[in-house]
Every structure is written in C-alpha cells, then in structure tokens.
Amino acid sequence: MPPPEAGTGPAEFTITVDGDPVPVRAGQTVAAALLAAGRRTTRRTRFADRPRGVFCGIGICFDCLVVCNGEPGVRACLRPAAPGDTVDTQRGAGEVTP
C-alpha cells in the first residue's frame, strides 16, 4: 500500500515498531518518528549483527533500512509514516530481528 499524501491523514497517530506503539506526527518519516521516540537502531548488519540507524537522512547510505508492512529494504528516512504502519527492525537483507 503506498503511503498517503502529506496532509491527508490525521494530525497524530501511532505506528507499531517491533510490537510497540510509537507516536507519529503527520508528515514525519518513519525515521523521524523512530528518532523522536528514542529508537536509534533500524537494522542489524548481516555478519556482525551490529546496530545501524539513520546516518545520512536523505536516502543515500541505506543504513536506515527497515521492514515496513512486511516489505524489507524500506529506507526509513524516505518513507512517510502512515496510520497503521507496522515497522520491524531489519537484519541483513531483510530478515526481521526477533
């Protein structure tokens, strides 16, 4: 499902991140919502299982990859959060971190 256009949804809503509700302001990206909630890790590296998070914030570095609504490899810094989104920490190329 594509994200809604800016300004067409509620002013505040929640998304689910690793099973926990996270508050979101309309217009925030998934990364902005995660950072505002104090969550720094969006994915874990494939071999060393090291945490990664938002680095460039403009979609160039791919460090902020998450699994969003079951779709792996979503850049959290570019994806506008939408009501009802389910976001999971990504491991490697797209496995969900337990």
Salt bridges, closest charged atoms under 4 A:
ASP18 OD2 - ARG39 NH1 3.89
ASP20 OD2 - ARG39 NH2 3.06
ASP49 OD1 - ARG44 NE 3.18
ASP49 OD1 - ARG91 NH2 2.86
ASP63 OD1 - ARG43 NH2 2.83
ASP85 OD2 - ARG79 NH1 3.10
